[in-house]
Amino acid sequence: MKMLKERRKSIDWIYANEPRILESYDREFFPFSENFLRMVFPARMSNIPQVAPQVTPQVTPQVTPQVINLISAVSGEMTRMEIQESLKLSDKRNFNINYLLPALKLNLIEMTIPDKPKSRNQQYRLTIPGEELKREL
């Protein structure tokens, strides 16, 4: 019922604005068939808002020095403890918050068992973007 009311509102709007629409667009934008009228409105690129260049740096994820250290330490598939030991870090919470989770969020590393993140057999490996970053270091 709600959809019918919405369609009715659209049709009412078209009828109310028909003279103005017809003045603004040529007949070619209104192809008729036996029972239907189809309206085709061209998009004007000048009316489409452009993304400001200053927005881009804020959207781009930042790779922290901790994540860079983690990427450098990962070789093949490694457990959390193996990575943590290779970085000589003893605090599990600090490692998870500052190293592991940011690297996962940036898709630089991935879990070998993503369906079971707390599995005792969980290991981590570099993703393709992670491998590319490691080569650049």
C-alpha positions, 0 to 999 in steps of 0.5 A: 500500500505504501509503495502505491502511495509513493508511486501516486505521489510521483505521478502527481508531481509529474503532472503538476510539473509537466509544463515546466518539464516539457519546456526544459527538454526536447520531445526525444526525451519522452519516447511513447509506446502503446501504453507507456511513457518513458522519460529519459533525462540526461545527466549534466556533469556540471551538476554532479558534485566533485570530491574535494582533493583535501578529502583524499588524505583523510580517507587513505589509511595510515600505516603506523610504524608498529604495523610496518614492524609487524609486516617486516617480521611476518614470514610465511604463516606464523602464530600470534606468539611467534610474531610477538616473539620476533618483535620482542614484545611481551604484552599481548594486549599492546601487541593486539591493539597496536600491531595485529588489529590495525594490520588486519583492518588495513588488509595487510595480513590475514588469518589462516582460519578466519571463521575461528579468530580465537582458535589455538591453531590460528596463524597469520600471513601477509596478504598481497598488499602486505607483501607489496608493502614489505617489498617496498620497505 
